């Protein structure tokens, strides 16, 4: 267990830790109460339990994921979609709605959110922005990255379809290469933490809900 605690401390203090990894770590350690905690509370608890000072970028990624888990701003508000997409990709929040989110960042944000919860229908302004990105980057309808294809669906976007596509996708363009690289980082980070090594397989092939149902909170 010492190795596990050290690995978690390293993840907490790293600026590279992805939101899904810190989400799983916090959920395992503290349970679903984390969704109501302020950033300061998270920082103090991690300091007490792991002797770790959470990196500001990792904390910002967690804060973005916390918003995703507790309300619909990512799906319904353009400024929420932009800020969360920037933060999940870069670890630095941007709250100016005119700060451009790239196609790669938008696709990764939808992909990562799909690993953590079921998707809601996206609002018209968000879908319009995504279409603008795709058009700017030369995508034609019917040839969109799977994550953004689902985001543009008028009815219920399918998180399972996105995960299924990840399992069998072959890289065709920069967006898919970016997602593939992010997934490799995510899997590597999970594999560094003994008690979370199996999580990447659960998430990529099943769901966060199954992870939550199997986790043992002590």
Secondary structure, 3 states (H helix, E strand, C coil): CHHHHHHHHHHHHCCCCCHHHHHHHHHHHHHHHHHHCCHHHHHHHHHHHHCCCCCHHHHHHHHHHHHHHHCCHHHHCHHHHHHHHHHHHHCCCCCCCCCCCCHHHHHHHHHHHHHHCCCCCCCHHHHHHHHHHHHHCCCCCCCCCHHHHHHCCCCCCCHHHHHHHHHHCCCCCHHHHHHHHHHHHHHHHHHCCHHHCCHHHHHHHCCHHHHHHHCCCC
